Amino acid sequence: MTDATRIHDIVGIGIGPFNLGLACLAEPLGLDTVFLDRADDFRWHHGMMLDGATIQVPFLADLVTMADPTSPYSFLSWLKQTGRLYPFYIRENVYPLRAEYDAYCRWASEQLASLRWGREVVSVERDEAADLYVVRALRTDSGAEEVYRARHVVLGVGTQPVVPEPLRGLAGPVVHSADYLPHRERLQAAASVTVVGSGQSAAEIYRDLLDGIREGGYRLDWITRSPRFFPMEYTKLTLEMTSPEYTDHFHALPIALRQHLGREQRGLYKGISGDLVDDIYDTLYRLSASGPVPTTLLTDTAVEDASWDGERFRLRLHHAQLDQTYERETHALVLATGYAAQTPAFLDPIAAELDVDLLGRLDVARDYSVDGGRGRVFVQNGEEHTHGLTAPDLGFGAWRNSSILAAVTGREVYPIERRIAFQEFGLPQDALLPAEVGA
Ligand SMILES: Cc1cc2nc3c(=O)[nH]c(=O)nc-3n(C[C@H](O)[C@H](O)[C@H](O)COP(=O)(O)OP(=O)(O)OC[C@H]3O[C@@H](n4cnc5c(N)ncnc54)[C@H](O)[C@@H]3O)c2cc1C
Protein backbone atom coordinates (compact mmCIF):
# COMPACT_ATOMS: atom_id res chain seq x y z
CA MET A 1 0.00 0.00 0.00
CA THR A 2 1.54 3.39 -0.96
CA ASP A 3 1.50 6.40 1.37
CA ALA A 4 -0.70 8.96 -0.46
CA THR A 5 0.86 11.84 1.46
CA ARG A 6 4.43 10.93 0.58
CA ILE A 7 6.13 13.07 -2.09
CA HIS A 8 9.05 11.50 -3.92
CA ASP A 9 11.87 13.58 -5.38
CA ILE A 10 12.01 11.14 -8.29
CA VAL A 11 9.61 8.52 -9.61
CA GLY A 12 11.39 6.45 -12.26
CA ILE A 13 9.28 4.51 -14.73
CA GLY A 14 10.99 1.37 -16.03
CA ILE A 15 14.00 -0.30 -14.43
CA GLY A 16 16.32 -1.16 -17.31
CA PRO A 17 20.07 -0.43 -16.97
CA PHE A 18 19.57 3.33 -17.30
CA ASN A 19 17.02 3.89 -14.52
CA LEU A 20 18.73 1.21 -12.45
CA GLY A 21 21.91 3.28 -12.76
CA LEU A 22 19.95 6.35 -11.68
CA ALA A 23 18.63 4.46 -8.64
CA CYS A 24 22.19 3.42 -7.70
CA LEU A 25 23.59 6.95 -8.10
CA ALA A 26 20.65 8.57 -6.25
CA GLU A 27 20.86 6.16 -3.34
CA PRO A 28 23.73 7.83 -1.41
CA LEU A 29 22.26 11.34 -1.93
CA GLY A 30 19.41 11.12 0.60
CA LEU A 31 16.83 11.72 -2.13
CA ASP A 32 13.40 10.12 -1.83
CA THR A 33 13.19 7.99 -4.97
CA VAL A 34 11.04 5.10 -6.18
CA PHE A 35 11.39 3.14 -9.42
CA LEU A 36 8.56 1.11 -10.94
CA ASP A 37 8.71 -1.77 -13.41
CA ARG A 38 6.06 -4.18 -14.64
CA ALA A 39 8.53 -7.06 -14.76
CA ASP A 40 8.90 -9.34 -11.73
CA ASP A 41 12.63 -8.60 -11.40
CA PHE A 42 15.62 -7.43 -13.44
CA ARG A 43 16.11 -9.55 -16.58
CA TRP A 44 18.20 -8.08 -19.36
CA HIS A 45 17.24 -9.06 -22.91
CA HIS A 46 16.57 -12.67 -21.89
CA GLY A 47 15.60 -13.54 -25.48
CA MET A 48 19.15 -12.81 -26.56
CA MET A 49 21.11 -14.20 -23.62
CA LEU A 50 23.18 -16.33 -25.99
CA ASP A 51 25.91 -18.43 -24.48
CA GLY A 52 29.27 -16.68 -24.75
CA ALA A 53 27.80 -13.38 -26.07
CA THR A 54 29.51 -10.32 -24.63
CA ILE A 55 28.30 -6.76 -24.19
CA GLN A 56 29.63 -4.34 -26.80
CA VAL A 57 31.12 -1.86 -24.33
CA PRO A 58 33.92 -2.20 -21.75
CA PHE A 59 33.03 -3.02 -18.10
CA LEU A 60 33.57 0.64 -17.11
CA ALA A 61 30.23 1.22 -18.87
CA ASP A 62 28.50 -0.31 -15.85
CA LEU A 63 25.69 1.37 -13.91
CA VAL A 64 27.83 3.85 -11.97
CA THR A 65 31.60 3.93 -12.55
CA MET A 66 31.79 6.71 -15.15
CA ALA A 67 29.96 8.97 -12.67
CA ASP A 68 31.44 7.64 -9.41
CA PRO A 69 34.34 5.17 -9.57
CA THR A 70 34.04 4.68 -5.77
CA SER A 71 30.41 3.53 -5.91
CA PRO A 72 29.66 0.20 -4.16
CA TYR A 73 27.42 -0.66 -7.16
CA SER A 74 30.24 -1.03 -9.67
CA PHE A 75 30.91 -4.07 -11.86
CA LEU A 76 34.27 -4.49 -10.11
CA SER A 77 32.47 -4.61 -6.73
CA TRP A 78 30.19 -7.31 -8.10
CA LEU A 79 33.19 -9.30 -9.37
CA LYS A 80 34.84 -9.01 -5.95
CA GLN A 81 31.73 -9.97 -4.03
CA THR A 82 31.02 -12.95 -6.28
CA GLY A 83 34.63 -14.17 -6.25
CA ARG A 84 35.05 -13.51 -9.97
CA LEU A 85 37.62 -10.67 -9.78
CA TYR A 86 40.78 -12.75 -10.28
CA PRO A 87 39.33 -14.88 -13.10
CA PHE A 88 38.17 -11.63 -14.79
CA TYR A 89 41.65 -10.18 -14.27
CA ILE A 90 43.30 -13.24 -15.81
CA ARG A 91 40.76 -13.32 -18.68
CA GLU A 92 42.17 -9.96 -19.84
CA ASN A 93 39.07 -9.01 -21.78
CA VAL A 94 37.29 -5.76 -20.89
CA TYR A 95 34.02 -6.93 -22.44
CA PRO A 96 31.93 -8.82 -19.84
CA LEU A 97 29.73 -11.68 -20.90
CA ARG A 98 26.14 -10.59 -21.48
CA ALA A 99 25.10 -13.09 -18.80
CA GLU A 100 27.55 -11.44 -16.37
CA TYR A 101 26.16 -7.98 -17.08
CA ASP A 102 22.64 -9.32 -16.47
CA ALA A 103 23.66 -10.98 -13.18
CA TYR A 104 25.57 -7.86 -12.09
CA CYS A 105 22.55 -5.60 -12.70
CA ARG A 106 20.29 -8.02 -10.83
CA TRP A 107 22.80 -8.05 -7.93
CA ALA A 108 22.71 -4.24 -7.80
CA SER A 109 18.91 -4.20 -8.04
CA GLU A 110 18.58 -6.58 -5.09
CA GLN A 111 20.35 -4.08 -2.83
CA LEU A 112 18.12 -1.10 -3.55
CA ALA A 113 15.05 -0.39 -1.38
CA SER A 114 13.74 2.10 -3.94
CA LEU A 115 12.73 -0.48 -6.59
CA ARG A 116 9.16 -1.72 -6.98
CA TRP A 117 8.74 -4.67 -9.35
CA GLY A 118 5.41 -5.89 -10.69
CA ARG A 119 4.06 -2.37 -11.22
CA GLU A 120 2.68 -1.44 -14.62
CA VAL A 121 2.51 2.35 -14.96
CA VAL A 122 -0.75 3.33 -16.61
CA SER A 123 -0.84 7.11 -16.29
CA VAL A 124 1.13 10.19 -15.37
CA GLU A 125 -1.00 13.21 -14.44
CA ARG A 126 -0.27 16.69 -13.24
CA ASP A 127 -1.49 18.03 -9.89
CA GLU A 128 -1.31 21.72 -10.75
CA ALA A 129 -2.28 22.92 -7.30
CA ALA A 130 0.45 20.92 -5.57
CA ASP A 131 2.87 21.40 -8.48
CA LEU A 132 3.46 17.65 -8.51
CA TYR A 133 3.11 14.64 -10.81
CA VAL A 134 0.77 11.79 -9.96
CA VAL A 135 1.93 8.42 -11.26
CA ARG A 136 -0.62 5.60 -11.25
CA ALA A 137 0.51 1.98 -11.47
CA LEU A 138 -1.33 -1.31 -11.37
CA ARG A 139 0.19 -4.20 -9.44
CA THR A 140 0.64 -7.11 -11.83
CA ASP A 141 -0.11 -9.64 -9.04
CA SER A 142 -3.40 -8.19 -7.74
CA GLY A 143 -4.39 -5.48 -10.22
CA ALA A 144 -4.59 -3.07 -7.29
CA GLU A 145 -3.83 0.56 -8.16
CA GLU A 146 -0.95 2.36 -6.49
CA VAL A 147 -0.47 6.13 -6.62
CA TYR A 148 2.90 7.84 -6.36
CA ARG A 149 3.37 11.61 -6.09
CA ALA A 150 6.54 13.04 -7.51
CA ARG A 151 8.45 16.27 -8.02
CA HIS A 152 10.33 14.70 -10.93
CA VAL A 153 9.50 11.84 -13.30
CA VAL A 154 12.19 9.94 -15.24
CA LEU A 155 11.11 7.76 -18.16
CA GLY A 156 13.31 4.70 -18.60
CA VAL A 157 10.97 2.42 -20.53
CA GLY A 158 13.57 1.59 -23.17
CA THR A 159 12.77 0.87 -26.80
CA GLN A 160 10.23 -1.47 -28.36
CA PRO A 161 10.79 -4.21 -30.97
CA VAL A 162 10.16 -2.95 -34.51
CA VAL A 163 8.31 -5.17 -37.01
CA PRO A 164 8.39 -3.73 -40.55
CA GLU A 165 4.96 -3.19 -42.10
CA PRO A 166 5.08 -6.08 -44.66
CA LEU A 167 5.85 -8.53 -41.85
CA ARG A 168 3.19 -7.43 -39.35
CA GLY A 169 0.31 -9.65 -38.30
CA LEU A 170 1.73 -12.81 -39.87
CA ALA A 171 0.56 -16.20 -38.60
CA GLY A 172 3.02 -19.11 -38.47
CA PRO A 173 6.43 -19.45 -36.80
CA VAL A 174 7.66 -15.83 -36.84
CA VAL A 175 9.50 -14.25 -33.92
CA HIS A 176 11.28 -10.96 -33.22
CA SER A 177 14.90 -11.34 -32.08
CA ALA A 178 13.87 -9.99 -28.65
CA ASP A 179 12.20 -13.38 -28.07
CA TYR A 180 14.65 -15.61 -29.95
CA LEU A 181 15.91 -18.02 -27.29
CA PRO A 182 12.50 -19.22 -26.00
CA HIS A 183 11.61 -20.06 -29.65
CA ARG A 184 14.96 -21.51 -30.80
CA GLU A 185 13.94 -25.17 -30.71
CA ARG A 186 10.71 -24.52 -32.62
CA LEU A 187 12.66 -22.61 -35.26
CA GLN A 188 15.23 -25.40 -35.60
CA ALA A 189 12.41 -27.92 -36.04
CA ALA A 190 11.34 -26.15 -39.25
CA ALA A 191 12.61 -27.31 -42.68
CA SER A 192 14.01 -23.83 -43.31
CA VAL A 193 14.59 -20.66 -41.27
CA THR A 194 15.11 -17.13 -42.55
CA VAL A 195 16.75 -14.38 -40.49
CA VAL A 196 15.80 -10.86 -41.59
CA GLY A 197 17.99 -7.92 -40.49
CA SER A 198 21.55 -6.59 -40.55
CA GLY A 199 22.64 -5.80 -37.01
CA GLN A 200 24.39 -7.57 -34.15
CA SER A 201 21.29 -9.52 -33.12
CA ALA A 202 20.73 -10.83 -36.67
CA ALA A 203 24.35 -11.96 -36.88
CA GLU A 204 24.30 -13.59 -33.44
CA ILE A 205 21.14 -15.53 -34.27
CA TYR A 206 22.45 -16.59 -37.70
CA ARG A 207 25.70 -17.75 -36.07
CA ASP A 208 23.76 -19.62 -33.39
CA LEU A 209 21.55 -21.37 -35.96
CA LEU A 210 24.61 -22.25 -38.07
CA ASP A 211 25.78 -24.44 -35.18
CA GLY A 212 22.74 -26.71 -35.56
CA ILE A 213 22.46 -26.69 -39.35
CA ARG A 214 23.93 -30.13 -40.02
CA GLU A 215 22.29 -31.92 -37.10
CA GLY A 216 18.97 -30.07 -37.50
CA GLY A 217 18.86 -30.60 -41.23
CA TYR A 218 17.26 -27.22 -41.90
CA ARG A 219 18.09 -24.64 -44.60
CA LEU A 220 19.19 -21.29 -43.17
CA ASP A 221 18.84 -17.97 -45.01
CA TRP A 222 19.93 -14.50 -43.98
CA ILE A 223 18.35 -11.50 -45.73
CA THR A 224 19.33 -7.88 -45.24
CA ARG A 225 18.39 -4.60 -46.94
CA SER A 226 21.93 -3.31 -46.36
CA PRO A 227 24.22 -3.42 -49.38
CA ARG A 228 26.66 -5.50 -47.29
CA PHE A 229 27.14 -7.10 -43.89
CA PHE A 230 28.95 -4.13 -42.38
CA PRO A 231 30.99 -4.20 -39.16
CA MET A 232 30.42 -1.82 -36.26
CA GLU A 233 33.08 0.83 -36.29
CA TYR A 234 35.28 0.92 -33.21
CA THR A 235 38.12 3.23 -34.25
CA LYS A 236 38.98 5.63 -31.46
CA LEU A 237 38.35 8.95 -33.20
CA THR A 238 34.91 7.65 -34.13
CA LEU A 239 34.33 6.48 -30.57
CA GLU A 240 34.97 10.07 -29.54
CA MET A 241 31.52 10.76 -30.99
CA THR A 242 30.14 9.01 -27.89
CA SER A 243 30.88 12.19 -26.00
CA PRO A 244 29.16 15.19 -24.35
CA GLU A 245 30.54 17.59 -26.92
CA TYR A 246 29.45 15.54 -29.95
CA THR A 247 26.00 15.28 -28.32
CA ASP A 248 26.01 19.09 -27.93
CA HIS A 249 26.91 19.42 -31.61
CA PHE A 250 24.29 16.92 -32.82
CA HIS A 251 21.56 18.34 -30.59
CA ALA A 252 22.10 21.85 -31.98
CA LEU A 253 21.68 20.76 -35.61
CA PRO A 254 18.46 21.34 -37.57
CA ILE A 255 16.02 18.42 -37.43
CA ALA A 256 16.41 17.51 -41.14
CA LEU A 257 20.19 17.24 -40.79
CA ARG A 258 19.83 15.19 -37.59
CA GLN A 259 17.50 12.83 -39.47
CA HIS A 260 20.02 12.45 -42.28
CA LEU A 261 22.96 11.93 -39.91
CA GLY A 262 20.95 9.51 -37.83
CA ARG A 263 20.49 7.25 -40.87
CA GLU A 264 24.08 7.74 -42.00
CA GLN A 265 25.55 6.95 -38.58
CA ARG A 266 23.72 3.67 -38.17
CA GLY A 267 26.87 1.85 -39.27
CA LEU A 268 28.70 3.16 -36.25
CA TYR A 269 26.61 1.29 -33.70
CA LYS A 270 24.02 -0.79 -35.52
CA GLY A 271 26.45 -2.92 -37.47
CA ILE A 272 27.95 -6.28 -36.49
CA SER A 273 31.10 -6.69 -34.38
CA GLY A 274 33.99 -7.43 -36.74
CA ASP A 275 34.95 -10.55 -34.78
CA LEU A 276 31.50 -12.00 -35.25
CA VAL A 277 31.51 -11.31 -39.00
CA ASP A 278 34.80 -13.22 -39.26
CA ASP A 279 33.59 -15.98 -36.96
CA ILE A 280 30.58 -16.49 -39.23
CA TYR A 281 32.87 -16.71 -42.26
CA ASP A 282 35.20 -19.17 -40.53
CA THR A 283 32.24 -21.30 -39.47
CA LEU A 284 30.90 -21.41 -43.05
CA TYR A 285 34.39 -22.35 -44.22
CA ARG A 286 34.67 -25.13 -41.64
CA LEU A 287 31.18 -26.47 -42.40
CA SER A 288 31.84 -26.44 -46.17
CA ALA A 289 34.69 -28.89 -45.66
CA SER A 290 32.07 -31.63 -45.34
CA GLY A 291 29.98 -30.52 -48.31
CA PRO A 292 27.76 -27.61 -49.43
CA VAL A 293 26.28 -25.66 -46.54
CA PRO A 294 22.48 -25.30 -46.90
CA THR A 295 22.48 -21.55 -46.42
CA THR A 296 21.97 -18.39 -48.50
CA LEU A 297 23.13 -14.92 -47.49
CA LEU A 298 21.33 -12.12 -49.39
CA THR A 299 22.32 -8.44 -49.20
CA ASP A 300 20.67 -5.34 -50.71
CA THR A 301 17.38 -7.24 -50.49
CA ALA A 302 14.21 -5.92 -48.90
CA VAL A 303 11.17 -7.95 -47.88
CA GLU A 304 8.28 -6.24 -49.67
CA ASP A 305 5.53 -8.62 -48.70
CA ALA A 306 4.97 -11.90 -46.87
CA SER A 307 2.16 -14.44 -46.52
CA TRP A 308 1.63 -17.68 -44.61
CA ASP A 309 -0.25 -20.56 -46.23
CA GLY A 310 -0.45 -22.71 -43.13
CA GLU A 311 2.76 -24.53 -43.95
CA ARG A 312 5.28 -22.02 -45.26
CA PHE A 313 5.92 -18.31 -45.79
CA ARG A 314 6.07 -16.84 -49.26
CA LEU A 315 8.31 -13.77 -49.23
CA ARG A 316 8.26 -11.15 -51.98
CA LEU A 317 11.80 -9.76 -52.12
CA HIS A 318 13.28 -6.79 -53.99
CA HIS A 319 16.93 -6.56 -54.93
CA ALA A 320 17.68 -2.82 -54.95
CA GLN A 321 20.72 -2.66 -57.25
CA LEU A 322 19.11 -4.99 -59.81
CA ASP A 323 15.68 -3.44 -59.22
CA GLN A 324 14.40 -7.02 -59.45
CA THR A 325 11.48 -8.45 -57.51
CA TYR A 326 11.18 -12.18 -56.90
CA GLU A 327 9.70 -14.68 -54.43
CA ARG A 328 11.21 -17.09 -51.98
CA GLU A 329 9.75 -19.63 -49.54
CA THR A 330 10.73 -20.35 -45.96
CA HIS A 331 9.18 -22.26 -43.06
CA ALA A 332 10.13 -19.97 -40.17
CA LEU A 333 11.09 -16.33 -39.76
CA VAL A 334 13.29 -14.46 -37.28
CA LEU A 335 12.86 -10.69 -37.44
CA ALA A 336 16.05 -9.08 -36.18
CA THR A 337 14.60 -5.77 -37.32
CA GLY A 338 15.62 -3.58 -34.39
CA TYR A 339 13.99 -1.45 -31.75
CA ALA A 340 12.59 2.07 -31.59
CA ALA A 341 11.55 4.50 -28.90
CA GLN A 342 7.84 5.20 -28.63
CA THR A 343 6.05 7.88 -26.63
CA PRO A 344 4.21 5.83 -24.00
CA ALA A 345 0.42 6.24 -23.87
CA PHE A 346 0.58 6.70 -20.10
CA LEU A 347 1.90 10.23 -20.79
CA ASP A 348 -1.32 11.26 -22.54
CA PRO A 349 -2.73 13.09 -19.48
CA ILE A 350 0.27 15.48 -19.55
CA ALA A 351 0.71 15.55 -23.35
CA ALA A 352 -0.14 19.25 -23.49
CA GLU A 353 2.94 20.19 -21.48
CA LEU A 354 5.40 17.96 -23.29
CA ASP A 355 7.63 19.17 -26.12
CA VAL A 356 6.93 17.43 -29.42
CA ASP A 357 8.87 17.84 -32.67
CA LEU A 358 7.60 18.16 -36.25
CA LEU A 359 7.46 14.37 -36.54
CA GLY A 360 5.38 13.96 -33.39
CA ARG A 361 8.23 12.61 -31.28
CA LEU A 362 9.23 13.90 -27.86
CA ASP A 363 11.50 16.87 -28.47
CA VAL A 364 14.10 16.15 -25.82
CA ALA A 365 16.07 19.15 -24.53
CA ARG A 366 19.85 18.90 -24.10
CA ASP A 367 19.39 18.28 -20.33
CA TYR A 368 17.09 15.32 -21.23
CA SER A 369 13.95 17.11 -20.07
CA VAL A 370 10.78 17.14 -22.19
CA ASP A 371 8.55 19.61 -20.36
CA GLY A 372 9.10 23.03 -21.85
CA GLY A 373 12.32 23.77 -19.93
CA ARG A 374 10.76 23.25 -16.49
CA GLY A 375 13.17 20.36 -15.86
CA ARG A 376 10.74 18.03 -14.11
CA VAL A 377 10.10 15.25 -16.67
CA PHE A 378 13.15 13.51 -18.14
CA VAL A 379 13.79 10.79 -20.72
CA GLN A 380 16.38 8.04 -20.77
CA ASN A 381 17.18 6.28 -24.09
CA GLY A 382 14.28 7.89 -25.93
CA GLU A 383 16.35 10.70 -27.44
CA GLU A 384 18.32 9.17 -30.31
CA HIS A 385 16.63 11.57 -32.74
CA THR A 386 17.69 14.63 -30.69
CA HIS A 387 20.99 13.51 -29.09
CA GLY A 388 22.29 10.92 -31.54
CA LEU A 389 24.20 7.71 -30.89
CA THR A 390 24.81 8.26 -27.18
CA ALA A 391 21.11 7.56 -26.41
CA PRO A 392 21.17 3.71 -26.27
CA ASP A 393 24.86 3.50 -25.29
CA LEU A 394 25.46 1.88 -21.90
CA GLY A 395 28.73 3.79 -21.71
CA PHE A 396 26.89 7.11 -21.63
CA GLY A 397 24.20 6.18 -19.10
CA ALA A 398 26.15 7.43 -16.08
CA TRP A 399 26.81 10.81 -17.73
CA ARG A 400 23.12 11.27 -18.52
CA ASN A 401 22.17 10.22 -14.98
CA SER A 402 24.68 12.70 -13.52
CA SER A 403 23.06 15.38 -15.67
CA ILE A 404 19.53 14.42 -14.54
CA LEU A 405 20.60 14.32 -10.86
CA ALA A 406 22.19 17.76 -11.23
CA ALA A 407 18.86 19.08 -12.52
CA VAL A 408 16.93 17.38 -9.71
CA THR A 409 19.24 18.46 -6.88
CA GLY A 410 20.27 21.84 -8.31
CA ARG A 411 23.95 20.94 -7.92
CA GLU A 412 26.57 18.82 -9.68
CA VAL A 413 26.55 15.89 -7.26
CA TYR A 414 28.73 13.90 -9.66
CA PRO A 415 31.29 15.77 -11.81
CA ILE A 416 29.94 16.22 -15.35
CA GLU A 417 32.64 16.26 -18.01
CA ARG A 418 31.90 18.85 -20.70
CA ARG A 419 34.85 18.01 -22.91
CA ILE A 420 36.42 14.58 -23.35
CA ALA A 421 37.42 14.51 -27.05
CA PHE A 422 40.63 15.65 -28.75
CA GLN A 423 38.71 16.66 -31.88
CA GLU A 424 36.27 19.54 -32.33
CA PHE A 425 32.88 18.65 -33.82
CA GLY A 426 31.68 22.18 -34.63
CA LEU A 427 33.73 25.29 -35.35
CA PRO A 428 36.99 25.52 -33.40
CA GLN A 429 36.85 27.99 -30.52
CA ASP A 430 39.37 30.24 -32.19
CA ALA A 431 37.52 30.33 -35.51
CA LEU A 432 37.55 33.80 -37.06
CA LEU A 433 34.12 34.33 -38.64
CA PRO A 434 33.80 36.43 -41.85
CA ALA A 435 32.48 39.45 -39.87
CA GLU A 436 35.59 39.35 -37.67
CA VAL A 437 38.05 39.31 -40.58
CA GLY A 438 36.17 42.21 -42.24
CA ALA A 439 35.24 39.96 -45.25
C1 LIG B 1 20.09 -7.71 -27.25
C2 LIG B 1 20.61 -6.32 -26.94
C3 LIG B 1 21.90 -6.16 -26.55
C4 LIG B 1 22.39 -4.89 -26.27
N1 LIG B 1 23.69 -4.78 -25.92
C5 LIG B 1 24.20 -3.55 -25.71
C6 LIG B 1 25.58 -3.41 -25.39
O1 LIG B 1 26.31 -4.39 -25.31
N2 LIG B 1 26.06 -2.16 -25.20
C7 LIG B 1 25.27 -1.04 -25.30
O2 LIG B 1 25.78 0.08 -25.12
N3 LIG B 1 23.94 -1.14 -25.57
C8 LIG B 1 23.41 -2.37 -25.80
N4 LIG B 1 22.09 -2.48 -26.11
C9 LIG B 1 21.26 -1.24 -26.21
C10 LIG B 1 20.70 -0.73 -24.85
O3 LIG B 1 21.70 -0.40 -24.02
C11 LIG B 1 19.83 -1.68 -24.16
O4 LIG B 1 18.68 -1.84 -24.94
C12 LIG B 1 19.39 -1.29 -22.74
O5 LIG B 1 18.73 -2.37 -22.18
C13 LIG B 1 18.47 -0.09 -22.71
O6 LIG B 1 18.16 0.14 -21.37
P1 LIG B 1 16.89 0.97 -20.90
O7 LIG B 1 17.12 1.25 -19.46
O8 LIG B 1 16.66 2.11 -21.80
O9 LIG B 1 15.63 0.05 -21.12
P2 LIG B 1 15.20 -1.64 -21.12
O10 LIG B 1 16.41 -2.33 -20.77
O11 LIG B 1 14.58 -1.69 -22.40
O12 LIG B 1 14.21 -1.55 -19.91
C14 LIG B 1 13.00 -0.85 -19.94
C15 LIG B 1 12.14 -1.36 -18.77
O13 LIG B 1 10.94 -0.58 -18.75
C16 LIG B 1 9.90 -1.42 -18.30
N5 LIG B 1 8.63 -0.81 -18.69
C17 LIG B 1 8.25 -0.43 -19.93
N6 LIG B 1 7.01 0.12 -19.90
C18 LIG B 1 6.61 0.10 -18.59
C19 LIG B 1 5.42 0.53 -17.91
N7 LIG B 1 4.38 1.09 -18.54
N8 LIG B 1 5.34 0.33 -16.56
C20 LIG B 1 6.37 -0.23 -15.89
N9 LIG B 1 7.52 -0.67 -16.50
C21 LIG B 1 7.64 -0.50 -17.82
C22 LIG B 1 10.18 -2.77 -18.96
O14 LIG B 1 9.60 -3.83 -18.25
C23 LIG B 1 11.72 -2.82 -18.90
O15 LIG B 1 12.17 -3.52 -17.77
C24 LIG B 1 21.56 -3.75 -26.40
C25 LIG B 1 20.23 -3.90 -26.82
C26 LIG B 1 19.76 -5.18 -27.08
C27 LIG B 1 18.35 -5.33 -27.56
The ligand as a MOL file (V3000), in Angstrom:
LIG
                    3D

  0  0  0     0  0            999 V3000
M  V30 BEGIN CTAB
M  V30 COUNTS 53 58 0 0 0
M  V30 BEGIN ATOM
M  V30 1 C 20.0930 -7.7060 -27.2490 0
M  V30 2 C 20.6060 -6.3210 -26.9440 0
M  V30 3 C 21.9040 -6.1600 -26.5530 0
M  V30 4 C 22.3950 -4.8890 -26.2720 0
M  V30 5 N 23.6950 -4.7820 -25.9200 0
M  V30 6 C 24.1950 -3.5510 -25.7100 0
M  V30 7 C 25.5760 -3.4070 -25.3860 0
M  V30 8 O 26.3110 -4.3910 -25.3130 0
M  V30 9 N 26.0630 -2.1590 -25.1970 0
M  V30 10 C 25.2670 -1.0380 -25.2970 0
M  V30 11 O 25.7750 0.0800 -25.1170 0
M  V30 12 N 23.9360 -1.1430 -25.5740 0
M  V30 13 C 23.4120 -2.3660 -25.7990 0
M  V30 14 N 22.0950 -2.4820 -26.1140 0
M  V30 15 C 21.2590 -1.2440 -26.2100 0
M  V30 16 C 20.7000 -0.7320 -24.8500 0
M  V30 17 O 21.7020 -0.4030 -24.0180 0
M  V30 18 C 19.8270 -1.6820 -24.1630 0
M  V30 19 O 18.6820 -1.8420 -24.9410 0
M  V30 20 C 19.3890 -1.2900 -22.7360 0
M  V30 21 O 18.7350 -2.3710 -22.1760 0
M  V30 22 C 18.4660 -0.0950 -22.7130 0
M  V30 23 O 18.1560 0.1400 -21.3680 0
M  V30 24 P 16.8870 0.9660 -20.8980 0
M  V30 25 O 17.1180 1.2490 -19.4560 0
M  V30 26 O 16.6640 2.1120 -21.7980 0
M  V30 27 O 15.6280 0.0490 -21.1150 0
M  V30 28 P 15.1990 -1.6400 -21.1210 0
M  V30 29 O 16.4070 -2.3300 -20.7660 0
M  V30 30 O 14.5820 -1.6910 -22.3970 0
M  V30 31 O 14.2150 -1.5470 -19.9090 0
M  V30 32 C 12.9990 -0.8550 -19.9410 0
M  V30 33 C 12.1390 -1.3560 -18.7740 0
M  V30 34 O 10.9450 -0.5800 -18.7460 0
M  V30 35 C 9.8970 -1.4230 -18.2990 0
M  V30 36 N 8.6300 -0.8070 -18.6910 0
M  V30 37 C 8.2540 -0.4350 -19.9270 0
M  V30 38 N 7.0070 0.1210 -19.8960 0
M  V30 39 C 6.6070 0.0990 -18.5910 0
M  V30 40 C 5.4230 0.5270 -17.9070 0
M  V30 41 N 4.3770 1.0890 -18.5410 0
M  V30 42 N 5.3430 0.3270 -16.5630 0
M  V30 43 C 6.3660 -0.2340 -15.8920 0
M  V30 44 N 7.5170 -0.6700 -16.4980 0
M  V30 45 C 7.6430 -0.4950 -17.8190 0
M  V30 46 C 10.1840 -2.7670 -18.9630 0
M  V30 47 O 9.5980 -3.8320 -18.2540 0
M  V30 48 C 11.7210 -2.8160 -18.9000 0
M  V30 49 O 12.1730 -3.5150 -17.7670 0
M  V30 50 C 21.5620 -3.7480 -26.4000 0
M  V30 51 C 20.2330 -3.9030 -26.8160 0
M  V30 52 C 19.7630 -5.1830 -27.0790 0
M  V30 53 C 18.3490 -5.3270 -27.5560 0
M  V30 END ATOM
M  V30 BEGIN BOND
M  V30 1 1 1 2
M  V30 2 1 2 3
M  V30 3 2 2 52
M  V30 4 2 3 4
M  V30 5 1 4 5
M  V30 6 1 4 50
M  V30 7 2 5 6
M  V30 8 1 6 7
M  V30 9 1 6 13
M  V30 10 2 7 8
M  V30 11 1 7 9
M  V30 12 1 9 10
M  V30 13 2 10 11
M  V30 14 1 10 12
M  V30 15 2 12 13
M  V30 16 1 13 14
M  V30 17 1 14 15
M  V30 18 1 14 50
M  V30 19 1 15 16
M  V30 20 1 16 17
M  V30 21 1 16 18
M  V30 22 1 18 19
M  V30 23 1 18 20
M  V30 24 1 20 21
M  V30 25 1 20 22
M  V30 26 1 22 23
M  V30 27 1 23 24
M  V30 28 2 24 25
M  V30 29 1 24 26
M  V30 30 1 24 27
M  V30 31 1 27 28
M  V30 32 2 28 29
M  V30 33 1 28 30
M  V30 34 1 28 31
M  V30 35 1 31 32
M  V30 36 1 32 33
M  V30 37 1 33 34
M  V30 38 1 33 48
M  V30 39 1 34 35
M  V30 40 1 35 36
M  V30 41 1 35 46
M  V30 42 1 36 37
M  V30 43 1 36 45
M  V30 44 2 37 38
M  V30 45 1 38 39
M  V30 46 1 39 40
M  V30 47 2 39 45
M  V30 48 1 40 41
M  V30 49 2 40 42
M  V30 50 1 42 43
M  V30 51 2 43 44
M  V30 52 1 44 45
M  V30 53 1 46 47
M  V30 54 1 46 48
M  V30 55 1 48 49
M  V30 56 2 50 51
M  V30 57 1 51 52
M  V30 58 1 52 53
M  V30 END BOND
M  V30 END CTAB
M  END
